[in-house]
Amino acid sequence: MNSAKLILDNKEYELPVIVGSEGEVGIDITQLRGKSGAITLDSGYGNTGSCESAITFIDGEKGILHYRGYPIEALARQSNFTEVAYLLINDKLPSKTELDNFNYSLTHHSLIREDMKKFFEGYPPSAHPMGILAAMISSLSAYYSQKDDMDLNIIRLIAKIKTLAAFAYKKLIGQPYIYPRNDLSYAADFLNMMYAVPSEKYEVPKVLEDALDLLLILHADHEQNCSTSTVRMVGSSEANLFAAISAGVGALWGKLHGGANQAVLEMLEKIQKDGGNYKKYMDMAKDKNSGFKLMGFGHRVYKNFDPRATILKEACDKVLSELGITDPLLDIAKNLERIALEDNYFVERKLYPNVDFYSGIIYRAMKIPTEMFTVMFALGRLPGWIAHWKEMRSNLQSRINRPRQIYTGNVNQKYVPIESR
Ligand code: ACO
């Protein structure tokens, strides 16, 4: 199969077919408008490939997710977050020396410039940490130039994002900032900056460090989702790395994307306050006029199961039992999950719990405040965003992203000056 035929207005057009390394088929329509005057229309881009990419493969029907050809299950079980970040960005697993050097760089670039602390001071305590994070990442461009070595800026960003995120949290709760420590792993250092206070000795519990490392791995990339496409879109104009990633943080914030983990917990709290009547909310989710959706259910791509959710469900049970947590919200979550998996409405539409459903529950068990949930997602997704930005910038053929549209507005309007209207 190397071409497809399109008949439009009785004329036949031959379109090249691109086949990916896992057998995915795409019809290349880049020349279609030039030849026929027509464009393709696909609102929400559900059926549109925006690029060729060698980073992540997803088969939504079979519930498959691979980073650089490695199954997510193997990476979740045997790897760790910084190794996965290296893999995504450099397209190979590191040797022991390469990983040691990478980790050394990530710790030795984790401080932020002292004057950046003043930026945090300017925010009201009610500021959402995602807004602060987006602004801080963009602000890094004031200190580190696009003319600097690209790999060094990438290291700086991965190293500093956890400091920025933890400082945003300390701002939220009004505590003094805790500085990064070079003797801790990436996940442990972040948790230490979140939970340590200057007056007490604090050691990050291993169960929390492991749970966070797993969460970061599972969120590290997911091909052309809303935030990654945003990073590529902004990067396509040759905007700098920090500007492109900051835009990705903005896209992730929304509750239909990364903000869903926060929305899941808010939904569970709402159901609890309303007497715990989860059946009422199941009925509302099925009623199109209610405007209510079951947060943490459904996915644009996964129509069988989300492999990340399968891994997280297991981790969730482990974390809760190791921490000895009983929580009425978790009972509501389990009931919603059980009913949704049996209910025809959800089964027919293939609406399964997604990664955000379980991640929200684990974050709550880790005592991470709800407003920080999406920030945690951003920390995990950063290597994926960077890998896509780098892939696009290294491709000399890539062009500025500029979709077309079908205009449906007024035509032939005659301008009437304001005094005559
Ligand atoms: N609750 C109730 N009904 C739902 C839900 C839900 N969570 N999700 C989808 N549906 C219904 C839709 O109303 C639609 O019904 P219809 O066919 O009768 O009209 C059908 O299922 C198909 O859904 P779409 O909205 O067309 O699916 P789409 O691919 O556009 O949206 C999305 C996917 C945004 C994830 C959606 O399922 C949703 O809003 N889920 C809740 C938010 C959420 O959890 N987002 C996190 C996604 S994962 C991530 O970003 C990491």
Residues whose N, C-alpha, C, O or C-beta is under 5 A from the ligand:
A	BS01	ACO	K255 L256 H257 G258 A260 A285 F292 K293 L294 M295 G296 F297 G298 H299 R300 R349 N354 D356
